[in-house]
Amino acid sequence: MARRRRGLPIDGWLAIDKPEGMSSAQAVAAVKRLTGAAKVGHAGTLDPLASGVLPIALGEATKTVAHAMDGAKEYVFDLHWGEARATDDREGEVLETSDHRPDAAAIRAALPDFLGEIDQVPPAYSAIKLAGRRAYALARAGEAPEMPVRRVRIDALELLTIPDADHARFRLACGKGTYARAVGRDLALALDTVGHLSMLRRTRSGAFGEAHAITLEKLEALVHSAALDTHLFPVETALDDIPALALTGPEADALRNGRPLRDMAVPEGRLVRATLDGRLVALARAEDGLLRSVRGFNLGATSAA
């Protein structure tokens, strides 16, 4: 039997501009097919309806996905007044209608109540697990899942334009776990009407913004021209908010082999990026006076061919 091909050892991050109509899993599959990378994953699901920045981790970068997902997000969305839909976006069935349309003054007056830490009920059609099952699976089966209230953080909610009486465009900056669809739904209710998102685009995810993002079509062209490295970000890009700690060669060897380090002057409980000659060796945490590796990395020369 022929040996199964394991894929190429490509390490780093790509920021993909995901198109509407494609799931995040499909985007990951496309990147894996185009690059031939051995390991590929994404940091933060985008609904098929949504477009925009989807960070894709390759190789050793997949070990930093959890940290990338903790990063702040920014979105632009269009809120369609007058129709509440089951999915809180344009794909769901209409549940309720309203003839009321808020004006700009009323909209701006309502926005401050959505800033800071607020309680939010996620959409029933979401990937949250309830008793081991995805909420959207329960909703599609007609089981009407009872969604738990969650505490989320909204850093900015700004009215951008009102193209017509039925629509308004907003910019949203928020923390992990915030649903733009729920923000739109709740804003409409606060304005004595109902609404759903007719457009959603993510413009930033953690360290990755629109300026960094490339389409899958451009990725295919880059791969064929052997120029992938020009858009491949280092593994540690997702760890920029974690302080770096430079190690000596023997210290790096010790962490790689599971031995803790003493007298490293790292505050108790602090997570650091341990590096050797600027290259990431491990994520390490200070515990009981010792610095212990919590995630090691095996980074050699990046390959994109």
C-alpha positions in Angstrom: 0.0 0.0 0.0 1.3 3.4 -0.9 2.3 5.7 2.0 -0.2 8.4 2.7 1.0 11.9 1.9 1.2 13.9 5.1 1.3 17.4 3.5 3.9 20.2 3.5 5.4 21.7 6.8 4.1 25.2 6.3 4.0 27.3 9.5 2.2 30.6 9.9 -1.0 32.5 9.4 -3.0 33.6 6.4 -5.8 36.1 6.5 -8.4 35.0 4.1 -11.2 37.3 2.8 -14.0 34.7 3.0 -16.8 35.3 0.5 -20.5 35.1 1.2 -22.0 31.6 0.8 -19.0 29.7 2.0 -18.6 28.2 5.4 -15.5 28.6 7.5 -14.8 24.9 7.2 -15.0 25.1 3.4 -12.5 28.0 3.5 -10.1 25.9 5.6 -10.5 23.0 3.1 -9.8 25.3 0.2 -6.6 26.6 1.9 -5.5 23.1 2.7 -6.0 22.0 -0.9 -4.3 25.0 -2.4 -1.3 25.1 -0.1 -0.8 21.4 0.5 -0.2 22.2 4.2 -0.2 19.3 6.6 -2.2 21.1 9.3 -4.8 23.9 8.8 -7.4 25.4 11.1 -9.3 28.7 11.5 -9.6 31.2 14.4 -13.2 32.2 14.8 -16.1 31.0 12.7 -17.8 33.2 10.2 -21.4 32.3 9.2 -21.9 31.4 5.5 -23.9 34.7 5.1 -21.0 36.7 6.4 -17.9 37.8 4.4 -14.6 39.2 5.5 -11.5 38.4 7.6 -11.0 34.8 8.5 -7.6 34.0 10.1 -6.3 30.6 8.9 -3.6 28.8 10.9 -1.1 26.5 9.2 1.2 24.0 10.8 2.6 25.2 14.2 0.3 28.2 14.1 -2.6 25.8 14.8 -1.3 25.7 18.4 -2.1 29.4 18.8 -5.7 29.3 17.5 -7.2 29.6 21.0 -5.2 32.8 21.6 -6.2 34.2 18.2 -9.9 33.6 19.0 -9.6 35.7 22.1 -8.8 38.8 20.1 -11.2 41.7 19.5 -13.4 41.7 16.4 -14.8 44.4 14.2 -17.7 44.2 11.8 -19.8 46.3 9.5 -23.4 45.2 9.2 -26.7 46.3 7.6 -29.8 46.1 9.8 -33.0 45.6 7.9 -35.9 47.2 9.9 -39.4 45.8 10.0 -38.8 42.0 9.8 -37.8 39.7 12.6 -36.4 36.4 11.2 -35.8 33.0 12.9 -32.0 33.2 12.2 -31.7 36.9 12.9 -30.3 37.3 9.4 -31.9 37.3 5.9 -31.8 33.5 5.5 -34.5 32.7 8.1 -38.3 32.7 7.9 -40.1 35.9 8.8 -41.5 35.6 12.4 -42.8 39.1 12.9 -43.2 42.4 11.1 -43.4 46.1 12.1 -44.2 49.3 10.2 -42.1 51.4 12.5 -38.9 52.8 11.1 -36.5 54.7 13.5 -34.8 57.9 12.4 -31.2 58.7 12.8 -31.7 60.7 16.1 -33.5 57.8 17.7 -30.9 55.3 16.5 -28.0 57.4 17.9 -29.8 57.9 21.2 -30.2 54.1 21.7 -26.5 53.2 20.9 -24.9 54.1 24.3 -27.0 51.4 26.0 -25.2 48.8 24.0 -21.7 49.8 25.0 -19.5 48.1 27.6 -20.3 44.8 29.2 -23.8 43.8 28.5 -26.0 40.7 28.7 -26.8 39.1 25.4 -28.9 36.1 24.3 -27.2 34.4 21.4 -29.2 33.6 18.3 -31.0 30.2 18.4 -29.3 29.4 15.1 -25.7 29.5 16.4 -23.0 26.9 17.1 -23.3 27.1 20.9 -23.6 23.6 22.4 -26.6 22.8 24.6 -26.6 19.4 26.3 -24.0 18.2 23.8 -25.9 19.4 20.7 -25.4 22.5 18.6 -28.1 25.1 19.1 -28.7 25.4 15.3 -29.3 21.6 15.0 -31.9 21.9 17.8 -33.6 24.9 16.1 -33.6 23.2 12.7 -35.3 20.2 14.3 -38.0 22.5 15.6 -37.0 22.1 19.3 -36.8 25.8 20.1 -33.6 25.8 22.2 -33.6 28.0 25.3 -30.4 30.1 24.8 -28.5 31.1 28.0 -27.8 34.7 28.7 -24.1 35.5 28.3 -22.0 38.5 29.3 -20.3 40.1 26.3 -18.2 43.2 25.7 -19.0 45.9 23.1 -16.3 48.5 22.6 -18.0 50.6 19.8 -21.3 50.6 18.0 -21.6 53.4 15.4 -24.3 54.4 12.9 -22.5 54.8 9.6 -25.2 55.5 7.0 -29.0 55.2 6.4 -29.2 54.3 2.7 -33.1 54.1 2.8 -35.9 53.9 5.3 -35.6 50.1 5.6 -31.9 49.8 6.2 -29.1 51.3 8.4 -25.4 50.4 8.3 -23.4 50.1 11.5 -19.8 49.5 12.7 -19.4 47.1 15.6 -16.2 46.5 17.7 -16.5 43.8 20.3 -14.9 41.1 22.3 -15.0 37.3 22.0 -18.3 35.6 21.9 -20.4 38.6 20.8 -23.0 38.0 18.1 -23.6 40.8 15.6 -26.9 39.2 14.7 -28.0 39.5 18.3 -26.8 43.1 18.5 -29.0 44.0 15.5 -32.0 42.1 16.8 -31.8 43.7 20.2 -31.2 47.2 18.8 -34.3 47.0 16.7 -36.3 45.9 19.7 -34.9 48.8 21.7 -36.2 51.1 19.0 -39.8 49.7 19.2 -39.5 47.7 16.0 -38.0 44.4 14.8 -35.1 43.7 12.5 -32.5 41.3 11.1 -29.1 41.5 9.5 -29.1 41.7 5.7 -25.3 42.0 5.4 -22.4 41.2 7.7 -18.7 41.7 7.1 -15.9 41.1 9.5 -13.3 43.8 9.0 -10.9 42.8 11.8 -10.1 39.7 13.8 -7.4 40.1 16.5 -4.2 41.1 14.8 -5.6 40.6 11.3 -7.4 43.4 9.4 -8.9 43.9 5.9 -5.6 45.2 4.7 -4.0 41.8 5.4 -6.7 39.7 3.9 -6.5 38.0 0.5 -9.1 36.1 -1.5 -8.9 32.4 -2.3 -8.4 33.3 -5.9 -5.4 35.4 -5.1 -4.1 32.6 -2.8 -4.3 30.2 -5.7 -2.3 32.6 -7.9 0.3 33.1 -5.1 0.8 29.3 -4.7 1.3 28.8 -8.4 3.8 31.6 -8.5 5.7 30.4 -5.4 5.0 33.7 -3.6 3.0 32.5 -0.7 5.5 33.7 1.8 4.7 37.3 1.0 1.3 36.9 2.7 2.2 34.3 5.3 2.4 35.9 8.8 4.6 34.4 11.6 3.2 31.9 14.1 3.6 34.4 16.9 1.4 37.1 15.2 -1.5 35.8 17.2 0.5 36.2 20.4 1.5 39.8 20.1 -0.2 40.7 23.4 1.8 38.2 25.3 5.2 39.5 26.6 8.3 37.9 25.1 11.1 36.4 27.2 14.5 35.8 25.6 16.2 32.6 26.5 19.7 31.2 26.3 20.4 28.0 24.3 20.5 25.8 27.5 17.3 27.4 28.8 15.5 26.8 25.5 16.7 23.1 25.5 15.4 22.7 29.0 11.9 24.0 28.2 11.8 21.9 25.0 12.5 18.8 27.1 9.9 19.6 29.8 12.2 20.9 32.4 11.1 24.0 34.3 13.4 27.0 34.7 14.3 28.8 37.9 15.0 32.4 38.7 13.5 33.8 35.5 12.0 37.0 37.1 8.6 36.3 35.7 5.6 37.3 37.9 3.6 34.5 39.3 0.9 33.3 36.9 2.3 35.3 33.9 2.2 33.7 30.5 5.2 34.6 28.3 6.5 33.9 24.8 9.8 32.1 25.3 12.1 32.8 22.4 15.6 31.9 21.3 17.3 34.3 18.9 13.9 35.8 18.1 12.3 32.4 17.3 9.4 31.1 19.3 10.3 28.2 21.5 7.3 27.8 23.8 4.5 29.5 25.7 5.4 29.2 29.3 3.8 30.2 32.6 5.3 31.1 36.0 4.0 28.8 38.7 5.4 28.3 42.2 8.6 30.1 41.4 9.2 28.0 38.3 8.7 28.8 34.6 7.0 25.8 32.9 6.2 25.2 29.3 2.5 25.0 28.5 2.9 24.7 24.7 6.0 23.9 22.8 6.8 24.8 19.2 9.0 23.2 16.6 9.7 26.0 14.1 12.3 25.6 11.4 12.6 27.5 8.1 9.1 28.2 6.7 8.3 26.4 3.6 5.6 27.6 1.2 6.3 25.5 -1.8 
